[in-house]
Amino acid sequence: MNITVRVWRQPHADAEGQMVSYEVPDVSEHMSFLEMLDVLNERLTMEGDDPIAFDHDCREGICGSCGVVINGVAHGPQQTTTCQLHMRSFADGAVIDIEPWRAEAFPVIKDLIVDRSAFDRIIQAGGFISAPTGTAPDAHAAPIPKNQADHAFDAATCIGCGACVAACPNGSAMLFTAAKITHLGMLPQGQPERDSRALGMVGQQDEEGFGGCTNIGECTAVCPKGIPLETISRLNRDLLGAMLHGSR
Amino acid sequence: MALKALMAVSGLIMIGYLLAHMYGNLKVFAGQASFDGYAEHLRTLGEPILPHAGLLWIIRVVLLAAVLGHAYSAFSLWSRAHKARGGSKRYQTSKSKLGVQRSYASFTLRWGGVVILLFVIFHLLHFTWNTIHPGGAADSPYVRVVNGFSVWWVVLAYTLAMVAVGFHLRHGMWSALTTLGANTSAIARHRLNLLAYAVAGVVTIGFLLPPYSILLGLVT
């Protein structure tokens, strides 16, 4: 198949960017989206052009490195990571628009790469448990009801790719933050720091310049891990509880 | 985040008021004596513990606080969100402007709120302060209502406003309850959405029944 891509090119953080069109002939429908970009980049390199910069690592859909907005949708037409998207999802002759995540808190570093360290700082503000070191506890020392374990695990699958922010009309990071708060808040190990976690993470999220949630649900519709919208309500519960307890 | 809770609570207070207001409006079908009696009763309710019109003033103060809180949090959350998404021109592509799954109601939430605010001012001028009286002035609230809604453009204005309210409540009520932590499972989400649809539908239709009955000559 032959396609045309229109890609956001921006040489560095402070430069003005623009959309640039490239023809990509002889694309196999079995290629992943990133492999298609690899092929284009090889050609650009051979021709002496700057290859298109994009984030990627495992290419198995589990690391959360990759992610671009394809035709206006984070990660493109399939609900999966960009690396797990294949060219068979597009028609022959298609014109595909490729842009970086857009949010105030995710500044563009180059082309399709954005700085997502705001997520790291949100995690540092409370997305952890404090556990004494020493020998590992017995596996059955802390019984956890099955449904709670399931909810915790569903939330723990978040890979922190940032698609939720890119898709949110408010540029909110609530699904990301809520996933971690649900993951830890559902488990006995997460209880001691439950209040301070909610206050700390949401406070950091606001400080980073993310917007507020209006419960539209675009985040969960593009989330490659299908983190459910309920996690956001769980975050709200924890946060309101922490505010009522007046704890920090 | 406290702003979001303020938004949700003030919104729910106003929904509660709307339902009570709608109930009062429907008294128009019981005739002039019943409707005017209800209007008078609102002023004597709570006496003698409260002074004349005391409860009404308590409701007015609470409502005014709710409106101010709602508008303030709406504006600050909007400006924060506008900045967070990276301004009005976010993505270059012209594709997927309508999002992946978002509802029309979610698109109209903010501007719909402005429309509703303008309408409320018109509505207060019309029926509460009695400064404008399309269709003719009168002392009786019942006669004022019938006179007002005999004018086609008044009914049109109320229709547009009530449809805006319907869309606003469809997304707003769901969002308020979710913000307060009620969306705890897929089933809860389904129920909250159904509830939001039901309340939006009841409020829109309930408020539009009297104007259309009057315009069509069913109530005179």
Interface residues (C-beta under 8 A of the other chain):
Chain A: R6 W8 M19 V69 N71 G72 V73 D97 E99 R102 A103 E104 A105 A167 C168 P169 N170 G171 S172 V202 D206 G209 F210 G211 G212 C213 T214 N215 I216 G217 E218 A221 V222 P228 L229 E230 I232 S233 R234 N236 R237 L239 L240 M243
Chain B: M1 A2 L3 K4 A5 L77 R80 A81 H82 K83 A84 R85 G86 R90 Y91 Q92 T93 S94 K95 S96 K97 G99 V100 Q101 R102 S103 S106 L109 H171 W174 S175 T178 T179 L180 G181 A182 N183 T184 S185 A186 A188 R189
